Amino acid sequence: EEGEQQAIDVKDLDWDSETDPANPQNWPKWKKWIITITVAVVCLCCSLGSSLYVSGAFQIVAEFDVSLELTISGLTYYLLGLAFGPLLTAPLSEIIGRKIIYVVSLPTGMLFVMGVGLAKNIHTILVLRFFCGLFTSPALSVAGGTISDLWSDRIEELSQAVALFCLAPFLGPVLGPVIGDFAAEAKGWKWSASWILLMFCGAILPFVLICPETFKPQILKTRAKKRGIKIIERNITVKLLVTILINDLTRPLEMLIKEPIVLVLSIYIAFVFAVLFGFFEAFPIIFRGVYHMDSGVSGLPFLAVGLGLVSGVLFYLILDKTYYFPKNPDGTRGKKDENGNPIWDAPEKKLLLGKIGGICLPISLFWMGWTGRNDSVHWMAPTAAGFPFGFGMIMVFFSIVLYFSMCFPPIYVASAVAANNLLRYILASVFPLFTTQMYERLTISWASSLFGFIALAMVPVPFIFEKYGPKFRARSPYGYAAFFKKIA
């Protein structure tokens, strides 16, 4: 009987065939790249919002008669929003799909960004900044899912797409002062803190709205309904959201506590990322204070860091093509044995990037500190020190994300990366609050050197994991060994 049709669970649905045109992995290349670039630009916008605000800080201090520390905490609140936003939306996207999360979060975030520009006092600005971060942040976690929906069957393009997506959260903060300093100088703080970000988000919004859903269960569910198949609906209740939030907070925190791989490597990249956010206070002290650049031009030295980031991505892609997945005579990619079966590298091989990047970081910090202390040395010297910092930072980040993705089964990789993000943004939110005082009390050379010595102490980390990583993985409660035991 037609009326007696059984409702089907989404999990039981599948593609019609291997070449099913509804499968995002079978879409034409141009379409997949448009979606990939769109989500990467959304991530860029959301991370750009963090540092754009800092450019107008002195004007906010003058207009509302508040302290610089209180004003700078607008950056802290935004970063805390970026830290906590993805915890709910990443698992939610696995239930309701990716598209709705982009379509709801970006315009909502834009309303709060607009609010900052219209605010009449500092307290309103600070509260709105937190919500700006909270509502623009989902892209940072959901974009990873979108990219794996599109490219996970193509190793070659996957590494390019992942590189583009990983570059965005680092390049955004670096471009902020370059754009924001000129805007604040010419038009005032409202432009740097609000209107420019609103324009960027507004420019990418139409692309977000026309991008199709890429999440397999959601595509199949929509298609099944069109074909008249009944689907068992999952109701999104408050209780479900609370359960998700508790699970999603506890697993990353558990991994931070129980998993030395996740804890140590997350602290490493979180420190480096936090130093980048410390630079938003350190650079004006060096380039406005020592070299007397005006406020518009003083953001330009950040371009050196940006250049380092882009060079790091290109270096990774070359290494990926030649070392990790070399080309075979038959045109395929990846190492193979005589019988043509793939040979998988040990996860520790991925730490090579971290070893190279780790050595660049202390060099950059000492270089910046000791060339930027007085104007007898040309301003290009401390500016150029930004290049190895950007290069080293992105290399360490790639290394850690790739290592996580090989150490843990996919269901735990997301939690390991979430733990990494949480720690990264929480630590980054704290650094700007004390960097100015630190540079004033310790002087430029010793404050930079303090960061340099900590970075130097962290150089051995990838080398230690290369040696002892297999032992840590064998004991890991979340690693592949434990995972296969559970399944068996």
Secondary structure, DSSP 8 states (H G I E B T S, - for coil): --TT---B-GGG---SSTT-TTSGGGS-HHHHHHHHHHHHHHHHHHHHHHHHGGGGHHHHHHHHT--HHHHHHHHHHHHHHHHHHHHHHHHHHHHH-SHHHHHHHHHHHHHHHHHHHH-SSHHHHHHHHHHHHHHHTHHHHHHHHHHHHHHTT-HHHHHHHHHHHHHHHHHHHHHHHHHHHHHHHHH-HHIIIIIHHHHHHHHHHHHHHHS----HHHHHHHHHHHTT--B------HHHHHHHHHHHHHHHHHHHHH-HHHHHHHHHHHHHHHHHHHHHHHHIIIIIIIT---TTGGGTTHHHHHHHHHHHHHHHHHHIIIIIS-B-TTS-BS-B-TTS-B----GGGGGHHHHHHHHHHHHHHHHHHHHSSSTTS-THHHHHTHHHHHHHHHHHHHHHHHHHHHHS-HHHHHHHHHHHHHHHHHHHHHHHHHHHHHHHHHHHHHHHHHHHHHHHHHTTHHHHHHHHHHHHHHH-SSSHHHHHHHH-
